[in-house]
Structures are given as structure tokens and as C-alpha cells.
Amino acid sequence: MMTYQEWIKAVFISFFIASASLVGFNYCVDPMQQYRISSFYPIYFEPTMARYLNAGLAKNYNYNSIVLGTSHTANFIISEVKSNLDFNQTIKLCINGGSAKEQSIILQTAIENNKNLERVLWGVDILSFWGQPKREKRGKGSFPMYLYDKEIFNDYKYLYSADTFMHSLEALFYPIIKPKNDPWFNLNYMYQWQHKCRKQFVINRVLRIYKMEEGEYSNRDKKQYSFAYLKKSFDENFLDTIKNNPHIHFKIFFPPYSLLHFKVLEENKIFDDVIDFKKYLLKQLSVLPNVTLYDFQIANHITSNLHNYKDTAHYHQKISSWMLEEMSQGRYIVSNKNIDENIKMFKKQVTSYTFDTKIDTAKK
């Protein structure tokens, strides 16, 4: 029969072996590609894991071009980015609903860990800049900074984690439990959501969401959307980074949300601040030699057609393909000479926009 001391020793040894096994297993599988890019299982580029997976991809993947932004950049097909924009080794480092701070951290991680980075395609979601400059989408502490920093002592949060263990198991079994033709196994379609939402591009759905957003914005703190907040977040998160990396060329575009999206902002007294901020951002970036600007929000034939959308802001993948073609032809470029004209045109499109209120919003 074991003595008390022997029992304590056995428990300690068992705990040590179990802990070492957990850490060793997570390190070897490395589901978030923190230490190396997988060579024995395919990466599953699921959008919900982008905040975690992007850290490893930014540090260890072989690339010289990136697509940055939120869900409005997720539907770009990498082969189309390459062929239209002359990008070479390209990956997407976008995150759904990413705040300005989160996007900035991803960009800086890519710059710090890849001296070969030459090109960035970045979709500017103006409302990513609302609130405090350090705001995280899901609340303070929700963004996995320990995966992006250079500290090794906080890696225990990743290695000694039951969540990582589950993701490690999933990484090994995904090729078995998921269809082989699942787009999220394909780098070309990484993080895209289009194939999951094909049946959602219905006008009635767009209008129902519009009604919901009217109420949501009316209950929000309008101060968080003021020009001062938007400007401060942009200045702290992006402006210096773009200025201080003249060797990187930034293709920056304004995604073509539907005009209905901006009607919500107009009705909630936010639109004027958004316009002022957009003009400020354009003025700041248009003078930089390493930046090319595109404004697709003035594409009235796109933004006024609700058939292009699954809600007030998210457009069909065909619009993403169209934007790349327009960029390749040098269209919708904004320079210091036409900023005021573009802003005036855009503002007029929003304020004069009307839509069919007779559509039955109770139907699916």
C-alpha cells in the first residue's frame, strides 16, 4: 500500500507527465501555425479563427503581399488579386469585424516578421475606427496579443491550453470530417464567406436588417462615432505605420457599402462625422507616394442596387471581383485633386437616395 508521500509523488509525476504531454502535443501540431507552417495536415482557413491563425501566418508564411481588412475583404479570391494587381505571393490577413487596433496589430506583425513585404491591399471600413484607439472588437483582452508579441514566456497561454488541444485534434481530423473540396482548405478562398451565404442576398432581408440597425444605432453613444474619435484611432493605429514604411505600396480602397447603410448613419446624426473623417483620411493619404487610393462608395450603380447585398453593408463576391478589375484599369482612383469633388458626389448620392418601402419586410 502506498504511503502518503508516495501518493503525493505519484500525483505530482502524473500531473507533470500529463502537462508535458499536453504542451508537447500542442507544440507539435501547432494548430495556429505559431512556430511553423504545417507540413503534415492542411490548414483550415475558417473565418472565426482568423484572429488566432493570422498571427502564425503573418510570422511564418512565405509571402510578399497581403490583403488586409474586415469581412469586406474576405471574399477576394487570391488568384484574382494576383492577376489584376500584379501581387505575387499573397495571403489574406483579414478578420471579420476587426477593429482598427486589431487590424493595425496584424499589419505591424506582418511588417516586423517579413522583410520581403512589398504590397498591401487594405479595405478601409470607416466604422472600424469608432471608440477608443485601443478598442478590441469583443471587449478588452479578447484579442490574443500573446500570439502576436515577441514574448516567449506568455506562450503558455497557447501551449498549455485545453482550447489549443481541441484545435490540435480538429486540425488532425478536419481532412477526415470535412469535405475535401471545402473552400476553407484552399488558400485561394481562405476566409471567404460567400459560399455560406448564397441564399441571403434577398432585398427583404436587407430591409429587415436596415430596420434593426436603425434601432441599434439610436441606442449607441454617438460620441464614440465623432470625428475626433475616428481621427484619433486612425492617427494612432495606421498613419505613422504607412508613412514609416515607404518601401511598402498600399492600395487602399473604400468598400462599396449600400447607400442604405449610410442612410442609417444619416438618420442617427453620424453621417456628417463619417464624411469629415473620410475626407481627412483621403487628404492625409493622398500625398503619400506609397499609397494609391480608390473610392468605390461613389459607384452608384452598385451601391443603390440592393440585390448586390445580404445586409446593408456586405456585398456579393462578384463585387469583389469587379473592384479588382476596376483597380487594374486605374478606375475610381482618388487623388489630392478630386477629393472634394468625390466627397460632394458621395454625399449627394446618400442624401438623395430613396428606396422602395412597399417591400414586405416580414417575408424572408
C-alpha positions, 0 to 999 in steps of 0.5 A, spaced: 500 500 500 502 506 498 504 511 503 502 518 503 508 521 500 508 516 495 501 518 493 503 525 493 509 523 488 505 519 484 500 525 483 505 530 482 509 525 476 502 524 473 500 531 473 507 533 470 507 527 465 500 529 463 502 537 462 508 535 458 504 531 454 499 536 453 504 542 451 508 537 447 502 535 443 500 542 442 507 544 440 507 539 435 501 540 431 501 547 432 494 548 430 495 556 429 501 555 425 505 559 431 512 556 430 511 553 423 507 552 417 504 545 417 507 540 413 503 534 415 495 536 415 492 542 411 490 548 414 483 550 415 482 557 413 475 558 417 473 565 418 472 565 426 479 563 427 482 568 423 484 572 429 488 566 432 491 563 425 493 570 422 498 571 427 502 564 425 501 566 418 503 573 418 510 570 422 511 564 418 508 564 411 512 565 405 509 571 402 510 578 399 503 581 399 497 581 403 490 583 403 488 586 409 481 588 412 474 586 415 469 581 412 469 586 406 475 583 404 474 576 405 471 574 399 477 576 394 479 570 391 487 570 391 488 568 384 484 574 382 488 579 386 494 576 383 492 577 376 489 584 376 494 587 381 500 584 379 501 581 387 505 575 387 505 571 393 499 573 397 495 571 403 489 574 406 490 577 413 483 579 414 478 578 420 471 579 420 469 585 424 476 587 426 477 593 429 482 598 427 487 596 433 486 589 431 487 590 424 493 595 425 496 589 430 496 584 424 499 589 419 505 591 424 506 583 425 506 582 418 511 588 417 516 586 423 516 578 421 517 579 413 522 583 410 520 581 403 513 585 404 512 589 398 504 590 397 498 591 401 491 591 399 487 594 405 479 595 405 478 601 409 471 600 413 470 607 416 466 604 422 472 600 424 475 606 427 469 608 432 471 608 440 477 608 443 484 607 439 485 601 443 478 598 442 478 590 441 472 588 437 469 583 443 471 587 449 478 588 452 483 582 452 479 578 447 484 579 442 490 574 443 496 579 443 500 573 446 500 570 439 502 576 436 508 579 441 515 577 441 514 574 448 516 567 449 514 566 456 506 568 455 506 562 450 503 558 455 497 561 454 497 557 447 501 551 449 498 549 455 491 550 453 485 545 453 482 550 447 489 549 443 488 541 444 481 541 441 484 545 435 490 540 435 485 534 434 480 538 429 486 540 425 488 532 425 481 530 423 478 536 419 481 532 412 477 526 415 470 530 417 470 535 412 469 535 405 475 535 401 473 540 396 471 545 402 473 552 400 476 553 407 482 548 405 484 552 399 488 558 400 485 561 394 478 562 398 481 562 405 476 566 409 471 567 404 464 567 406 460 567 400 459 560 399 455 560 406 451 565 404 448 564 397 441 564 399 441 571 403 442 576 398 434 577 398 432 585 398 427 583 404 432 581 408 436 587 407 430 591 409 429 587 415 436 588 417 436 596 415 430 596 420 434 593 426 440 597 425 436 603 425 434 601 432 441 599 434 444 605 432 439 610 436 441 606 442 449 607 441 453 613 444 454 617 438 460 620 441 464 614 440 462 615 432 465 623 432 470 625 428 475 626 433 474 619 435 475 616 428 481 621 427 484 619 433 484 611 432 486 612 425 492 617 427 494 612 432 493 605 429 495 606 421 498 613 419 505 613 422 505 605 420 504 607 412 508 613 412 514 609 416 514 604 411 515 607 404 518 601 401 511 598 402 505 600 396 498 600 399 492 600 395 487 602 399 480 602 397 473 604 400 468 598 400 462 599 396 457 599 402 449 600 400 447 607 400 442 604 405 447 603 410 449 610 410 442 612 410 442 609 417 448 613 419 444 619 416 438 618 420 442 617 427 446 624 426 453 620 424 453 621 417 456 628 417 462 625 422 463 619 417 464 624 411 469 629 415 473 623 417 473 620 410 475 626 407 481 627 412 483 620 411 483 621 403 487 628 404 492 625 409 493 619 404 493 622 398 500 625 398 503 619 400 507 616 394 506 609 397 499 609 397 494 609 391 487 610 393 480 608 390 473 610 392 468 605 390 462 608 395 461 613 389 459 607 384 452 608 384 450 603 380 452 598 385 451 601 391 443 603 390 442 596 387 440 592 393 440 585 390 448 586 390 447 585 398 445 580 404 445 586 409 446 593 408 453 593 408 456 586 405 456 585 398 456 579 393 463 576 391 462 578 384 463 585 387 469 583 389 471 581 383 469 587 379 473 592 384 479 588 382 478 589 375 476 596 376 483 597 380 487 594 374 484 599 369 486 605 374 478 606 375 475 610 381 482 612 383 482 618 388 487 623 388 489 630 392 485 633 386 478 630 386 477 629 393 472 634 394 469 633 388 468 625 390 466 627 397 460 632 394 458 626 389 458 621 395 454 625 399 449 627 394 448 620 392 446 618 400 442 624 401 438 623 395 437 616 395 430 613 396 428 606 396 422 602 395 418 601 402 412 597 399 417 591 400 414 586 405 419 586 410 416 580 414 417 575 408 424 572 408 
